[in-house]
Amino acid sequence: MLQAAKSSLQSLDIKVSKSTFGRVFRLDGSGHEKQRRGSRFLNEIRAGMTTFFTMAYIIAVNANIMAQSGGTCACTNIDDPTCMNDAAYNTCKNTIMRDYVTATAAIAGIGSIAFGFLTNLPVALAPGMGLNAYFTYQVVGVNGTGSVPYRLALTAVFMEGFIFVFLSLIGMRQWLVKVIPASIKVASGVGIGLFLTETGLSYSTGIGAITGSLDTPLSLGGCPPKYQDVNTGACLSHKMTSSTVRFLVFGVRHLLMDQMWIGIMCGGMLTSYLMAYRVKSAIIIGIAVVSIMSWPRNSSFTYFPYTAEGELRFSFFKQVVAFHPIEHILGAQDWDISASGSHFALALFTFLYVDIVDCTATLYSMARFSGVVDPETGDFPRSTLAYCSDALTISIGSLFGCSPVTAFIESGAGITEGGRTGLTAMTTGACFLISLFFAPIFASIPPWATGCTLILVGCMMMRQVTSVNWAFIGDALPAFVTIVCMPFTYSVAYGIIAGLMTYTTLNGAIWITTKLSRGRVKPPDADAAEYWTWNPDSGTAPWFIRAAQGHLWRHGRVQEMVDPDEISLASVVASKEGVMVDGRRLSRQ
């Protein structure tokens, strides 16, 4: 019977692949000249569900963070200007949080479906972690105590999206990706893997194995919440402990452990074991097992403890099927920027420069991880449409009251599961739209259920580190700085910026020294350096570069203004050393 079912599923895969639908999405076996090797209809569906379950935490986490801003709630308490203890204001915030549950799921669903269909990339979109915290705690402030009012901050996000579209149309974002040195681009994927790992190890979005500390940047975690410092989150005692409990199931007593160990053993180890045997849906199985085990209330690792927060979660969870319409945050922009002009400009600029690096680098890294980046051009199919789509989603997201929407690095989980086409992203989006009616269920997936999944994806992305050019310090150090700064600053953007600054400073100093000495003083291993140019030798350069070279309206390749003999010599040297030339790694002679 199982064999018959398997044969039926394989037959369905083949039929879909050979249909017009399969050709549109370039499934393996469709006959399309650019079909994605290994992509199958059911694989894409499973991969999309994996991505959804991995990033479903964003429904609850984003709602919780964004609600701290107070949204459109008005604080009128003279005695308590921050309204921290104002009952009416806190009731309004609870409604705002429910609004954000709906808004987050809606924009993630719409954005992912549109992005997957238009770009055919297995990358899902949702409000970005980090950017939502910046929006809430630094721009708007807790309960609206920041420098920019909530409605005005949404206007900044809306305008940022259209500025992004403009930058994408003129080729700025594509040029930025191509001009970034090869080792830093590879290091970005590795750094994102470590960033995911740190996220999976943390308390708020992971298994809680690490936490902050007053004495050290990071400290060992794993303690129950009651033993955490209320200010720093550091474990004061009971680190990495497992207070075992007796849990009654069908009249049989079973020995189970606390949240972190449940996440490690039933999430991480079980998923890894299934992946070792190439069991399909291994990641989904791991997340589902831990989630279901964490829902009963009479255990030490329950997601619904008998506390005020636990009661609030459980009351929402009990509804099972529920749809909450957006009441307060839909279309809440304020277009009068005169009251906070300088603060508005600062918020807009900060959103813009963080997003242009963060979103662009994440999208490129996910495309590279899925294997669709052309090694010769350094570009991927429909890149302009991809950059415009995610930019437009930012503006649409602001209409839903959300902070900037970005490509989600958790898409790597679906890619690991076999996702190669836009069907993966569309499946993820469909799951988010379905979750609008089952929000109580999907908002109740505990962070320790998905933490080890993020760690496993980080492990997969670490494999790229061997492609970094470790032979020359001018390439190795910037790549290393990029890798370590992403998790330690908790920002993809800051990691890229740190790597580029290191690369520019170090290699700029080497170049100046070489020029001043007329080539007599240069590093002994300078010939092992990767080839780099500010003007990539493929595609059409952005308008500002064409204008500087005097042929604004000329398309196609732009000739480099260097001596042809120097190019020839560089190619010969590179071929001997096995380094990158024009985006291609040349083999050793």
C-alpha positions as CSV (number, residue, x, y, z in Angstrom):
1,M,0.0,0.0,0.0
2,L,2.8,2.4,0.9
3,Q,4.6,1.5,-2.4
4,A,1.4,2.3,-4.3
5,A,1.0,5.6,-2.6
6,K,4.7,6.4,-3.3
7,S,4.2,5.5,-7.0
8,S,1.1,7.7,-7.2
9,L,3.0,10.7,-5.7
10,Q,5.9,10.2,-8.1
11,S,3.4,10.0,-11.0
12,L,1.9,13.3,-9.8
13,D,5.3,14.9,-9.7
14,I,6.0,13.8,-13.3
15,K,2.7,15.0,-14.6
16,V,3.0,18.4,-13.0
17,S,6.6,18.8,-14.2
18,K,5.6,18.1,-17.8
19,S,2.6,20.4,-17.7
20,T,2.5,24.1,-18.6
21,F,2.5,24.8,-14.9
22,G,5.8,23.0,-14.6
23,R,7.4,24.9,-17.4
24,V,6.3,28.2,-15.8
25,F,8.1,27.4,-12.6
26,R,10.9,25.6,-14.5
27,L,10.5,22.3,-12.6
28,D,12.9,19.5,-13.2
29,G,11.7,17.5,-16.1
30,S,9.6,20.3,-17.6
31,G,11.7,20.6,-20.7
32,H,12.5,24.3,-20.0
33,E,16.0,25.2,-21.1
34,K,16.6,26.7,-17.6
35,Q,14.9,24.1,-15.5
36,R,15.9,23.9,-11.8
37,R,17.7,20.6,-11.2
38,G,16.1,18.6,-8.5
39,S,13.0,20.7,-8.2
40,R,9.8,18.6,-7.9
41,F,6.2,19.8,-7.3
42,L,5.8,17.9,-4.0
43,N,9.3,18.8,-2.9
44,E,8.5,22.5,-3.3
45,I,5.2,22.2,-1.4
46,R,7.0,20.4,1.5
47,A,9.9,23.0,1.4
48,G,7.4,25.8,1.6
49,M,5.7,24.3,4.6
50,T,9.1,23.8,6.2
51,T,9.9,27.5,5.7
52,F,6.5,28.5,7.2
53,F,6.9,26.4,10.3
54,T,10.4,27.7,10.8
55,M,9.4,31.4,10.5
56,A,5.9,31.1,12.0
57,Y,7.2,32.5,15.2
58,I,7.3,35.9,13.5
59,I,3.5,36.0,13.8
60,A,3.6,36.2,17.6
61,V,7.1,37.8,18.0
62,N,6.5,40.7,15.6
63,A,3.1,41.3,17.1
64,N,4.6,41.4,20.6
65,I,7.5,43.8,19.7
66,M,5.4,46.1,17.5
67,A,2.6,46.4,20.1
68,Q,5.2,47.7,22.6
69,S,5.2,51.0,20.5
70,G,1.6,51.5,21.5
71,G,0.6,51.9,17.9
72,T,-2.3,54.3,17.5
73,C,-3.3,54.1,21.2
74,A,-3.4,57.6,22.8
75,C,-1.9,58.2,26.2
76,T,-3.9,60.9,28.0
77,N,-2.9,60.1,31.6
78,I,-1.3,63.2,33.1
79,D,-0.1,61.4,36.3
80,D,1.5,58.6,34.2
81,P,2.8,60.2,31.0
82,T,4.3,56.9,29.7
83,C,1.0,55.1,30.5
84,M,3.0,52.1,31.8
85,N,0.3,51.4,34.4
86,D,-2.7,52.8,32.6
87,A,-5.3,50.1,32.4
88,A,-7.2,51.6,29.5
89,Y,-4.0,52.1,27.5
90,N,-2.8,48.6,28.1
91,T,-6.2,47.2,27.0
92,C,-5.8,49.2,23.8
93,K,-2.3,47.7,23.4
94,N,-3.7,44.2,23.7
95,T,-6.0,44.9,20.8
96,I,-3.1,46.4,18.9
97,M,-1.2,43.1,19.4
98,R,-4.1,41.1,18.0
99,D,-4.1,43.6,15.0
100,Y,-0.4,42.8,14.5
101,V,-1.0,39.1,14.5
102,T,-3.4,39.5,11.6
103,A,-1.2,42.2,9.9
104,T,2.0,40.1,10.1
105,A,0.4,37.0,8.7
106,A,-1.4,39.0,5.9
107,I,1.7,40.9,4.7
108,A,3.9,37.7,4.9
109,G,1.3,35.8,2.9
110,I,0.7,38.4,0.2
111,G,4.4,39.3,-0.1
112,S,5.7,35.7,-0.3
113,I,3.1,34.7,-2.9
114,A,3.7,37.7,-5.1
115,F,7.5,37.4,-4.7
116,G,7.5,33.7,-5.5
117,F,5.3,34.1,-8.5
118,L,7.1,37.0,-10.0
119,T,10.7,35.9,-9.3
120,N,10.5,32.1,-9.1
121,L,12.8,32.2,-6.1
122,P,12.3,30.0,-2.9
123,V,12.5,33.1,-0.7
124,A,9.7,34.2,1.7
125,L,9.1,37.7,2.9
126,A,7.9,39.0,6.3
127,P,8.5,41.9,8.7
128,G,12.2,41.7,9.5
129,M,13.6,40.9,13.0
130,G,15.9,43.7,14.2
131,L,14.2,46.3,12.0
132,N,11.0,45.9,14.0
133,A,13.0,46.3,17.3
134,Y,14.6,49.5,15.9
135,F,11.2,50.8,14.8
136,T,9.7,50.2,18.3
137,Y,12.5,50.9,20.7
138,Q,14.5,53.6,19.0
139,V,12.3,55.4,16.6
140,V,8.8,55.3,18.1
141,G,9.8,54.3,21.6
142,V,7.9,52.1,24.1
143,N,4.4,53.5,24.4
144,G,5.2,56.2,21.9
145,T,8.0,57.8,24.1
146,G,10.5,58.1,21.2
147,S,11.4,61.0,18.9
148,V,9.0,60.1,16.0
149,P,5.3,59.5,16.4
150,Y,4.0,56.1,15.3
151,R,2.0,57.3,12.3
152,L,4.9,59.4,11.0
153,A,7.3,56.4,11.4
154,L,4.9,54.4,9.2
155,T,5.1,57.2,6.6
156,A,8.9,56.9,6.6
157,V,8.7,53.1,6.0
158,F,6.2,53.8,3.1
159,M,8.5,56.3,1.4
160,E,11.5,54.0,1.9
161,G,9.9,51.3,-0.1
162,F,9.4,53.5,-3.1
163,I,12.9,54.9,-2.9
164,F,14.0,51.2,-2.9
165,V,12.0,50.6,-6.1
166,F,13.7,53.6,-7.7
167,L,17.2,52.3,-6.7
168,S,16.3,48.9,-8.1
169,L,15.1,50.2,-11.4
170,I,18.3,52.3,-12.0
171,G,20.4,49.2,-11.2
172,M,21.9,50.5,-7.9
173,R,21.1,47.4,-5.9
174,Q,22.3,45.0,-8.6
175,W,25.5,47.0,-9.0
176,L,26.0,47.0,-5.2
177,V,25.8,43.1,-5.2
178,K,28.3,42.8,-8.1
179,V,30.8,45.3,-6.8
180,I,31.0,43.7,-3.3
181,P,34.2,41.6,-3.3
182,A,33.7,37.9,-3.9
183,S,35.0,36.7,-0.5
184,I,32.7,39.2,1.4
185,K,29.7,37.9,-0.6
186,V,30.6,34.3,0.4
187,A,31.2,35.4,3.9
188,S,27.8,37.0,4.0
189,G,26.1,33.7,3.6
190,V,28.3,32.2,6.3
191,G,27.7,35.1,8.6
192,I,23.9,34.8,8.1
193,G,24.3,31.1,9.1
194,L,26.0,32.1,12.3
195,F,23.3,34.8,12.8
196,L,20.6,32.1,12.5
197,T,22.5,29.9,14.9
198,E,22.7,32.7,17.5
199,T,19.0,33.4,17.0
200,G,18.3,29.7,17.5
201,L,20.3,29.6,20.7
202,S,18.7,32.7,22.3
203,Y,15.7,32.9,24.6
204,S,13.2,35.0,22.7
205,T,13.4,33.1,19.4
206,G,15.3,29.8,20.2
207,I,16.1,27.2,22.8
208,G,17.5,29.6,25.4
209,A,21.0,28.1,25.6
210,I,22.7,31.5,25.6
211,T,21.8,34.8,27.2
212,G,23.3,38.2,28.0
213,S,25.4,39.1,31.0
214,L,26.8,42.1,32.8
215,D,30.4,40.7,32.8
216,T,30.6,39.1,29.4
217,P,28.7,39.8,26.1
218,L,27.2,36.3,26.1
219,S,26.7,33.8,28.9
220,L,25.5,30.3,29.3
221,G,21.7,30.1,29.6
222,G,19.3,27.2,30.0
223,C,17.8,28.3,33.3
224,P,14.1,28.6,34.1
225,P,12.7,32.2,33.6
226,K,12.4,32.7,37.4
227,Y,16.2,32.5,37.8
228,Q,16.9,35.1,35.1
229,D,17.9,38.7,36.0
230,V,15.0,40.9,35.2
231,N,17.3,43.6,33.7
232,T,19.9,41.7,31.7
233,G,18.2,38.3,31.2
234,A,21.3,36.6,32.6
235,C,20.9,33.3,34.4
236,L,21.7,33.9,38.1
237,S,21.7,30.2,38.8
238,H,20.5,26.8,37.5
239,K,22.3,27.1,34.2
240,M,21.8,24.3,31.7
241,T,19.7,22.4,34.3
242,S,16.8,20.1,33.6
243,S,14.3,19.9,36.4
244,T,12.6,16.7,35.4
245,V,8.9,16.1,36.0
246,R,6.5,13.3,35.9
247,F,4.0,13.7,33.0
248,L,0.9,11.6,32.8
249,V,-0.1,10.3,29.3
250,F,-2.7,7.6,28.9
251,G,-2.2,6.5,32.5
252,V,1.6,6.0,32.0
253,R,4.2,8.2,33.7
254,H,6.9,9.5,31.5
255,L,10.1,11.3,32.4
256,L,10.4,14.6,30.5
257,M,12.7,17.6,30.7
258,D,12.6,21.4,30.5
259,Q,12.1,23.6,27.5
260,M,15.7,23.8,26.3
261,W,16.4,20.1,26.6
262,I,13.1,19.2,24.9
263,G,14.1,21.5,22.1
264,I,17.6,20.0,21.8
265,M,16.6,16.3,22.1
266,C,13.2,16.2,20.4
267,G,13.8,19.1,18.1
268,G,17.5,19.2,17.2
269,M,18.6,15.6,17.7
270,L,15.5,14.0,16.3
271,T,15.5,16.2,13.2
272,S,19.2,15.6,12.7
273,Y,18.7,11.8,13.0
274,L,15.9,11.9,10.5
275,M,18.0,14.1,8.1
276,A,20.8,11.5,8.3
277,Y,18.4,9.0,6.8
278,R,17.1,11.6,4.3
279,V,13.6,11.4,5.8
280,K,11.5,13.9,3.9
281,S,9.8,16.6,6.1
282,A,12.3,15.9,8.9
283,I,12.3,19.6,9.9
284,I,8.5,19.8,10.0
285,I,8.3,16.6,12.1
286,G,10.8,18.0,14.6
287,I,8.9,21.3,15.0
288,A,5.5,19.6,15.3
289,V,6.7,17.1,17.9
290,V,8.2,19.8,20.2
291,S,5.2,22.1,19.7
292,I,2.6,19.4,20.6
293,M,4.6,18.3,23.6
294,S,4.7,21.9,24.8
295,W,1.0,22.6,24.7
296,P,-0.3,20.6,27.8
297,R,-0.2,22.9,30.8
298,N,0.8,20.4,33.5
299,S,4.5,20.2,32.6
300,S,7.5,22.3,33.4
301,F,8.2,23.0,29.7
302,T,4.6,24.1,28.8
303,Y,4.2,27.2,26.6
304,F,1.2,28.1,28.7
305,P,2.4,28.4,32.3
306,Y,0.0,29.6,35.1
307,T,1.1,33.2,34.9
308,A,-0.5,36.3,33.5
309,E,1.4,35.9,30.2
310,G,0.7,32.2,30.1
311,E,-3.0,32.7,30.7
312,L,-3.2,35.3,27.9
313,R,-1.5,32.9,25.5
314,F,-3.8,30.0,26.5
315,S,-7.0,32.0,26.2
316,F,-5.9,32.9,22.6
317,F,-4.8,29.3,21.9
318,K,-8.2,27.8,23.1
319,Q,-10.0,29.7,20.3
320,V,-8.2,27.4,17.7
321,V,-10.1,28.9,14.8
322,A,-10.4,32.7,15.0
323,F,-10.0,35.7,12.7
324,H,-9.3,39.1,14.2
325,P,-9.9,42.0,11.8
326,I,-7.4,44.9,11.8
327,E,-9.1,47.7,13.8
328,H,-6.5,50.4,14.5
329,I,-3.3,50.2,12.4
330,L,-4.5,49.9,8.8
331,G,-3.5,52.9,6.7
332,A,-2.4,54.8,9.8
333,Q,0.2,57.0,8.0
334,D,0.5,60.7,8.9
335,W,1.7,62.8,5.9
336,D,2.4,66.0,7.9
337,I,6.2,65.6,8.5
338,S,6.7,69.3,9.5
339,A,6.3,68.6,13.3
340,S,9.3,66.1,13.4
341,G,11.2,67.0,10.2
342,S,14.7,66.2,11.4
343,H,13.8,63.1,13.3
344,F,11.7,61.9,10.4
345,A,14.6,62.4,8.0
346,L,17.0,60.5,10.4
347,A,14.5,57.6,10.7
348,L,14.0,57.5,6.9
349,F,17.8,57.5,6.3
350,T,18.5,54.9,8.9
351,F,15.8,52.6,7.6
352,L,17.1,53.1,4.1
353,Y,20.8,52.4,4.6
354,V,20.2,49.5,6.9
355,D,17.6,48.0,4.6
356,I,19.6,48.5,1.4
357,V,22.5,46.4,2.8
358,D,20.4,44.0,4.9
359,C,17.7,43.2,2.4
360,T,20.0,43.1,-0.6
361,A,22.6,40.9,1.1
362,T,20.0,38.5,2.5
363,L,18.2,38.2,-0.8
364,Y,21.4,37.6,-2.7
365,S,22.7,35.1,-0.1
366,M,19.4,33.1,-0.2
367,A,19.6,33.1,-4.1
368,R,23.1,31.8,-3.9
369,F,22.2,29.2,-1.3
370,S,19.5,27.9,-3.6
371,G,22.0,27.6,-6.4
372,V,20.6,30.0,-9.0
373,V,23.4,32.6,-9.0
374,D,25.3,32.7,-12.2
375,P,29.0,32.2,-11.3
376,E,30.2,34.3,-14.3
377,T,27.9,37.3,-13.9
378,G,27.4,37.1,-10.1
379,D,23.7,37.8,-10.8
380,F,20.5,35.6,-10.5
381,P,17.5,35.4,-12.8
382,R,14.9,38.2,-12.6
383,S,17.1,40.1,-10.1
384,T,15.6,43.5,-10.9
385,L,12.1,42.2,-10.5
386,A,13.1,40.5,-7.2
387,Y,14.6,43.7,-5.8
388,C,11.6,45.8,-7.0
389,S,9.1,43.2,-5.5
390,D,10.6,43.1,-2.1
391,A,10.9,47.0,-2.1
392,L,7.2,47.4,-3.0
393,T,6.3,45.0,-0.3
394,I,7.9,47.3,2.2
395,S,5.5,50.1,1.3
396,I,2.5,47.7,1.2
397,G,3.6,46.4,4.7
398,S,3.6,50.0,6.1
399,L,-0.1,50.3,5.0
400,F,-0.7,47.2,7.3
401,G,1.1,49.1,10.1
402,C,4.3,47.0,9.9
403,S,7.9,47.8,10.1
404,P,10.1,47.1,6.9
405,V,9.4,43.8,5.3
406,T,12.5,41.8,4.1
407,A,13.6,38.5,2.6
408,F,13.7,36.1,5.6
409,I,16.8,34.2,6.3
410,E,14.7,31.3,7.6
411,S,14.0,30.6,3.9
412,G,17.2,28.6,4.1
413,A,15.3,25.9,6.0
414,G,13.0,25.4,3.0
415,I,16.0,25.5,0.6
416,T,17.7,22.9,2.8
417,E,14.5,20.8,2.5
418,G,14.8,20.9,-1.4
419,G,13.0,24.2,-2.3
420,R,14.4,25.6,-5.6
421,T,11.6,27.6,-7.2
422,G,9.0,30.2,-6.4
423,L,6.5,27.5,-5.5
424,T,8.3,27.2,-2.2
425,A,7.7,30.9,-1.4
426,M,4.1,30.7,-2.7
427,T,3.4,27.7,-0.4
428,T,4.8,29.6,2.5
429,G,2.6,32.6,1.7
430,A,-0.5,30.4,1.4
431,C,0.3,28.9,4.8
432,F,0.5,32.4,6.2
433,L,-2.9,33.3,4.7
434,I,-4.4,30.1,6.1
435,S,-2.9,31.0,9.5
436,L,-5.1,34.1,9.5
437,F,-7.9,31.8,10.5
438,F,-5.8,29.5,12.7
439,A,-3.6,32.2,14.2
440,P,-4.2,30.8,17.8
441,I,-2.4,27.6,16.7
442,F,0.5,29.1,14.7
443,A,1.1,31.9,17.2
444,S,1.5,29.1,19.8
445,I,4.5,27.4,18.3
446,P,7.1,27.9,21.0
447,P,10.6,29.3,20.2
448,W,12.3,26.2,21.5
449,A,10.5,24.2,18.8
450,T,12.1,26.2,16.0
451,G,15.4,27.0,17.7
452,C,17.3,23.9,16.7
453,T,16.0,24.2,13.1
454,L,17.7,27.5,12.8
455,I,20.9,26.0,14.2
456,L,20.7,23.2,11.6
457,V,20.2,25.7,8.8
458,G,23.2,27.7,10.1
459,C,25.2,24.5,9.9
460,M,24.2,24.0,6.3
461,M,25.2,27.6,5.4
462,M,28.6,27.2,7.1
463,R,29.7,24.9,4.3
464,Q,30.3,28.0,2.1
465,V,33.3,29.1,4.3
466,T,35.7,27.0,2.2
467,S,35.1,29.2,-0.8
468,V,36.6,32.2,1.0
469,N,40.1,33.1,-0.3
470,W,42.1,32.5,2.8
471,A,45.4,32.7,0.9
472,F,45.6,36.5,1.0
473,I,45.0,38.6,4.1
474,G,43.4,41.3,2.1
475,D,40.5,38.9,1.3
476,A,40.6,36.7,4.4
477,L,40.4,39.4,7.1
478,P,37.4,41.3,5.6
479,A,35.6,38.0,5.1
480,F,36.3,37.0,8.7
481,V,35.2,40.4,10.1
482,T,32.0,40.1,8.1
483,I,31.3,36.6,9.4
484,V,31.9,37.4,13.1
485,C,30.2,40.9,13.1
486,M,26.8,39.6,11.8
487,P,26.0,37.5,14.9
488,F,27.9,39.7,17.4
489,T,26.1,42.9,16.3
490,Y,22.9,41.0,15.7
491,S,22.7,42.7,12.3
492,V,23.4,41.5,8.7
493,A,23.8,45.1,7.6
494,Y,26.4,46.0,10.2
495,G,28.4,42.8,9.4
496,I,28.5,43.8,5.7
497,I,29.5,47.4,6.5
498,A,32.2,46.2,8.9
499,G,33.6,43.9,6.2
500,L,33.6,46.5,3.5
501,M,35.3,49.1,5.7
502,T,38.0,46.5,6.6
503,Y,38.4,45.6,2.9
504,T,38.6,49.2,1.8
505,T,41.0,50.4,4.5
506,L,43.4,47.4,4.2
507,N,43.5,47.0,0.5
508,G,43.5,50.7,-0.1
509,A,46.6,51.1,2.0
510,I,48.3,48.2,0.1
511,W,47.3,49.8,-3.2
512,I,48.7,53.2,-2.3
513,T,51.9,51.6,-1.0
514,T,52.3,49.7,-4.2
515,K,51.6,52.7,-6.4
516,L,54.0,55.0,-4.5
517,S,56.8,52.5,-4.6
518,R,56.0,51.8,-8.3
519,G,55.5,48.1,-7.6
520,R,58.7,47.6,-5.6
521,V,57.0,47.2,-2.2
522,K,54.0,44.9,-2.2
523,P,52.9,41.9,-0.1
524,P,54.8,38.6,-1.0
525,D,51.4,36.8,-1.6
526,A,49.8,39.7,-3.5
527,D,49.4,37.5,-6.6
528,A,47.0,35.3,-4.6
529,A,44.5,38.2,-4.1
530,E,41.1,37.9,-5.7
531,Y,40.4,40.0,-8.7
532,W,38.1,43.0,-8.0
533,T,36.8,45.9,-10.0
534,W,34.4,48.7,-9.3
535,N,33.0,48.2,-12.8
536,P,31.8,44.6,-13.2
537,D,32.4,43.2,-16.7
538,S,28.8,42.0,-17.2
539,G,25.4,43.5,-17.9
540,T,24.7,47.2,-17.9
541,A,26.3,49.5,-15.4
542,P,24.0,51.8,-13.4
543,W,23.2,55.2,-14.9
544,F,25.5,57.2,-12.6
545,I,28.5,55.1,-13.8
546,R,27.5,55.4,-17.5
547,A,27.1,59.1,-17.1
548,A,30.5,59.5,-15.5
549,Q,32.0,57.7,-18.5
550,G,30.2,59.8,-21.0
551,H,27.7,57.3,-22.5
552,L,24.6,57.5,-20.4
553,W,22.3,55.9,-23.0
554,R,24.7,53.2,-24.1
555,H,23.7,49.7,-22.9
556,G,25.6,46.5,-22.8
557,R,29.1,46.0,-21.4
558,V,31.0,49.0,-20.2
559,Q,34.7,48.8,-21.0
560,E,37.1,49.2,-18.1
561,M,39.4,52.1,-18.2
562,V,42.6,50.1,-17.5
563,D,45.5,49.0,-19.6
564,P,44.7,45.7,-21.6
565,D,48.2,44.5,-20.8
566,E,47.5,44.7,-17.1
567,I,44.3,42.7,-17.5
568,S,46.2,40.0,-19.5
569,L,48.9,39.8,-16.9
570,A,46.4,39.7,-14.0
571,S,44.6,36.8,-15.8
572,V,47.9,34.8,-16.3
573,V,48.9,35.3,-12.6
574,A,45.4,34.4,-11.4
575,S,45.3,31.2,-13.5
576,K,48.5,30.1,-11.8
577,E,47.3,30.8,-8.3
578,G,43.7,29.5,-8.8
579,V,41.9,32.7,-7.9
580,M,38.9,34.6,-9.1
581,V,39.0,36.6,-12.4
582,D,35.9,38.3,-13.7
583,G,33.7,36.3,-11.3
584,R,35.2,32.9,-12.3
585,R,37.6,30.8,-10.3
586,L,40.4,29.7,-12.5
587,S,42.0,26.3,-12.0
588,R,45.7,25.9,-11.2
589,Q,48.0,25.0,-14.1
